[in-house]
Amino acid sequence: MPTSPKQNKSFCEAVKRFNIWVGAVRSGKTYSSIERFIYDLKNGPPGDAMIIGVNRTSIQRNILTHLYRRLGFPCPTEKAQMSRLYGRDVWFVGAPDVSAVATIQGSTLALAYVDEATNLPEPFWRMLESRLSVPGAKLLATCNPEGPAHWLKKDFIDNKNIDIAYWNFNLDDNPSLDDKFKEQLKASYSGMWYNRYILGEWALAHGAIYDCYDKDNEYENPFPTPNYYIVGVDYGTTNATAAVLCAVTPNKWPQIRVEAEYYYDSAKKGRSKTDQELVRDIKDFIGHKNVSAIYVDPAAASLKIAMRQAELPVLDANNDVLLGIKICSKFIGGKNIVIQKGCNVLRECLQSYAWDSKAADRGEDKPIKKNDHICDALRYAVCSAFPQGEFNHPDENISYDQYRRKIFEDDSWGPLNSAIGGYI
């Protein structure tokens, strides 16, 4: 596999106590960091090692599959909590929240590898630092950049008093990507997301959230019958209750089509509806469509009970706000979410949905909580059904990128190819 000068440079320079690869998606930072991790497993000071991620699943997907393929060893199962490599114990630890601090207390480490470092709780990172107590101990970490006030940037990367090496990667630093794929990936992001995930910059969250939304995200004439439907519901008592009906066709662009919206604003109407009334409205809203799942805010306990009593296919929505916004932004930017022009509330709210500038000054990415209910409903549906920001495909023997190109080259798509570019 060809390597870039920056990958080679970071491999050679990763001799500090903290070594951090930051940059764009698919920029080659993981490849060079894993190569250095293997080198340090073989040649570093004796002692335990630890591989850390947001959760055990992400460790398996992002690190272990690549690490063990590179080593030529069978990959541990997703249930494995440790392995043994080059004479040392290697522990796998997920750190989804602050409670994970307790899982590494008492550890003594010679080497640690951290995936998605910006998504880890700061107290966990601080505890991990104290666990690297073997003389010559080292930490290797990779991440995508967040806001410039993020604790990792402000307190570690910019701290002149820390023994740290830091490299910033952008998309063009990965020599293994062909130009066509890079152009497709660049077209999938805009605004803040483009600055962070393509240019690899620590960009401030400001302005419109879905600044990539335009007329190509709207449609008027009906499409052929989809494979199935999903629904997202945001529940409100004093606030509005909103729902979106999304038609999904996995093998044709645009793959997500919002066909209809439901919006009941109790403040404007002068009264709140009961859960039973809302369930009747949602049943009428869905009609006889082939709905595979209705994703509802996990906190809406009473509404979920009423919907299940009505035998509706209710599931708890994935309520990770930033992940949901990122996935929706990717699909909207790729013109893979299109909205029926009659959905006036959704179209208006998506275009006015904005970042909270005061939160950005504190280093937080938060949307302004105003007229966001139907945006939340769309986020619930999309992020819950496609949590990786990708569609499942039937041929597991080829990569997702290959599958995307395979479909894109299918002439049966007609004029849609040139109209929306075929990007996810």
N, C-alpha and C positions, 0 to 999 in steps of 0.2 A: 504494500500500500504506500503511495507517495506521501511524503510529509512536507510541510511548509517550513520556511525558515523560522517562523514564530513558534511552531510546534517544537522544532529542534532546540531553539533558544530556551524555551520554557523548561524543557526536559533537563537541559544542562544546568540551568540556574536554580532549580528547585532544591536548594541546599539549606534554606533557612528554617527556622522553627515553624513559621506559618508560610504556606505556599498556596496562592489563590489564583485560579484560572477563572476569569470573569469574561462574559461576552455573549454574543448572539447565539440564537438557536442554530444547531448544525454547523458550528464554526470550527470544530475540530478540537475544542478544549478538552472534551472527555477522553478522546483518543490519547492525547499526549500525557494527560494526568494519570490515566491507567497505566501507560507504559512506565511512568516514573514510579507509580505505586508498586508495580511488579519488581522494578529494580531495587526499591527500598525494602521490599519483603525479603529479597535475597541477600542484600548487602548491609542493611541497616543494623542498629544495635539490637541485641536479642531482647525479646519480650513480646507481650500480646499486642495484637493489632485489632482495629475496629473499623467497620464500614458502617456509615451512618447516613440515613436518609429520612425523608418525611414520614415514611411508614415502610413496613417490610415489603409490601408489594412494589413500591417504587425502587427500593434497593434491588430487588430481583430484576425488574425491567430495565432500569437505567445503568446498573453497574455489573451485577453478577453474570448476566448473560454475556456481556461483552468481555468481562475479565476471564471467565472460564473458557470461552471460545478462543481467546487469544492464547491461553495457557494450554489448550488442547485437553483439558480435564473435563469430566462430567460435571455439569452444573448442579449445585445443591438444590433440593426441592424448596418450594416457597415456605415450607414449615420449618426448615432448618434454621437454627439460631446461631450456629457457628460452624466453622470448618477448620481444617488444619492445612497450612501452606508453608512450605520451606521451613519446617520445624517449629512453627509458631501457631498459636491459637488465633483465629481471626473471627471476631464476633460481629453479628449483624444486628444493629439496633435502630429501631424506628423512633423518631422524636416528633410526634405530631403536635405536642403541646408541652407546657411547663412541667407537667407531672412526670415526663420522661427523665427529668433530672435524677430522680431516685434510681433509675435503672442503671446508671453508670457510677453512682457513688461507690467508692471502695475499689474501683478499677485502677490498675496500674498499667499504663500503656507506653509502648515504644513508637507506635505508628497509628495514625488515624486517617481515614479517607472520608470526606464529607461531600455528599451529593446535595444539590439544591440548598446551599448554605443560607441563602437569604430567606428561605422559608422556615428555618429552624428558630425556635424561641431563643432569645438572647441568653437567658439564664442557663439553658442547656449548653450553649457554646462556652460560657464562662466556666461551667463545671468541667466540660471536656478539656479545656485548657489546663485546669489543675490536675487532671488525670494523666496528662502527658509528662510523667515525672521521671521516666527512665533517662539517664544522661544521653543527650543527643536525640531525644524524642522529637518527632516531626508530625506536622499536620498538613495534609493535602486537601484542598477543597475546590469545588467548582460551583458556579452559580450563574444565573442570568441576572443582569443588573436590575435594580429597582429604583426608587427615588434617591436623589443625592443626599437626603438626610437620613437614609437607612443606617441603623447602628453599625452594620458590618463595614460600610463605606466610611462613615464618620469616625468611628472609634477604633477601627483596626487598619483598614487599608490606608487611610490618611494619617495614621498615627506614626510620627517620626521616631518614637521611642520603642517601637516593636520590631523584633527581628523578623521581617516579612519580605517575601518576594511576590510580586503581583504582575499579572499579564492581562491585557485587554484584547479579546478576539472579536473580529467581525466576520460576517458571512464569507467574505472573500479570502479569509485565512485558511479555509478548508480546501485543499487541492483535489479532494476526491469527488467534489460536486461538479456536475456539468452545468454549463451556463444556462441551459433551458430551465433546469430545476431551480437554480438560484433566482432567475427572473420570476418564476411562478411563486416562489416563497416570498420574494420581495413584494409582489402584488397582493399577498394575503394580509399584509399589515399596513397601517398608516399611523400618522401622528406619533403619540407617545410609544405605542407598541412597536412601530417601525424603528424609532430611535433606540429602544431597548433591545429588541429581539433580532434586528437586522444589523444596526450599526454598533450594538454592544455598549451603548452609552447609559449612564446613570441619569435618566431623564425624569423631569418633574411631571407629575400628573396635573394637567391643567386643560381648560377649555372643554370642548365637546368630547364625550366618551366615544361615541360612534361617529367620528368625523369622516369615516369612509362611506357613510350612508349617502346614496344619491339615487337618481331616477332609475338606475339599473337594478335597484333593490325593490322595485315595484312592478306589478303586473296587473293586467286587466282581463285578458282573455283566459278562459279556463284551460288547465293542463289536463292530460290524460289521467285516468284513475290511478291514485298512488298505491303503493304496497300496503300502507297502513297509516293510521293517524296517531299522534300523541297530543296531549293537552297539558298546558301549564296553568296553574291556578294560584293567584296571590289573594289571600283572605284578609278582609278587613271588617271591623265592626263599626268603629267611628270613621275609618278610612274606607276607600273604595275597595270593592272586590273585583278582580280582573281575571280574565281567562283568554287564552289563545288556542285556536285549533290549528295544528300543524300537520300538513300532509307530507309524508316522507316517502321518497323513492330513492333507495340507496344507490342504484346503478345509473342514474341520469341526473345531470345538472339542470336546474338547481334542485338540490336534494331535499331541502326543507322549504315548504311553501306555506305561509300563514294564510289560511283561507278565510278565517272569520275571527272576530273578537267579541268578548262579552265584557261590559264595564258597567258596574252599578256603584254610583257615588252616593253614599247615604247622606253625606253633608249637603249635597245639592238637592237630593230628593226630599230631604226633611225627615226621613225615618230610616232605621236600619232594618234589614230583612233578617228573618230567622234562618237558622241553618237549613231547615226543611224547605223554606222558600228558595234559598240559594241552590239547593240540590235540584229542585224542580227546574229552576232556570238553566242550570248546567246540563241537565238531561235534555231539555228542549234545544239548548245550544248545540249539543253534540248530534242530536237526532239519531239516525240509523247508521252513522259512520262506523267503520271498522277501527275502533280506538283500542290500541294495545295497552296504553297506560295513561293515567291522569296523575301528573306530578304536582303535589300540593306542599306548601310550606310545612316543614315538620312541626312547627309550633301551633298549627291550626288544628288542635286535637279534636274539638267538638265537630268541626266541619268534616273531618276525615271519618269520624264515627258515623255521622249522618249519611255520608256518601257510601260507605261500606254497607250500611243497612239497606241502601238502595241498590246494592249489588253492582256498584261502579268499580272499575279496576284502579283503585287508588294506591299510590306509592308515595313514600316520603321523597320530596325533592332534594337534590344536592344543593345545599344552601351556601356553598362557598362563593362569596360574592365576587372576589377578584378572578377566580378561576372561571366562573360563569361569564363574566364580562369579557375575559380574554377569548374564550371560545366563541361567544357570540360575535365579538369584533372580528375574529378570524373568518368566520362564516360570512358575515356581512361584507367584509372587505373583499372576499373572494366571490361575491355575488352568488353565494350558495344558500343564503336565506333571502327569499323574495316575499313580498307582502302584498296581498290584494289591495288595490287602491281604495276599496271601500272600508278598510280598517283605519279610519281616520285618527282615532285616539292613539293607536300604536305608532302610526307613522309620525305623528306630531311629537309624541313623547320620546321616541328614539332620537329624533333630531334635536331635541332640547335637553336631553340627558347630559349632565355635565359633572366634572370633577369638582370636589370641594377644595377651593384654594387654601382655606385656613388649615384643613387637614394636611394638605401637601406641604405646607410650611413646617408642620410637625413631623414630616417624614412618613405620612400615611397616605395610602391610596384609597380614598373613599368618595363615592358619588354623593351629590347633594340629594338629601331625602326630600324630594319635592316632585310630585306628579310622576312617581317612579313605579307605581303598582303594576302597570301592564308591562313595563320593561322587566320587572321581577318575574312576572308570569312567563315571559318568553325565555328568560334565563333559566328558570326552573325546568322548563321542557327540554331545552337544548343541552344544558350542562348535565342533566340527569340521564338523558338518553345517549349522549355522546361525551362521556367525561374525559376522554383523551383528546377531544377535538378532532376525532377521525371516525369514519364509518367502518364498520366491520365489512370484510369482503370474503367471498366464498373460497378463494384460492389461497390457502395458507403457505403454499410453496414459493410464493413470490412476495416481495416487499410491498408495503402499502404504496410507496411512490411508483413502483412499477405498475401496480394495479390501476392507479390513477391515470397514468399515461395510456395504459391499455384501453381504458374506457374512453379517454379523451380522443383517442384516434379512431373511435368507432364512428363511421359515417352516418349511422342512424340518428345521431344527435341533431343533424340538420343545422339550421342557421343559429342555433343556440350557442354553438362553439364560438363563433366570432363575436357574438353579442355580449357574452359574459366572461369569456376568457378561459373558462374551465378550471378555475382555481378553487381549491378548498382553503 
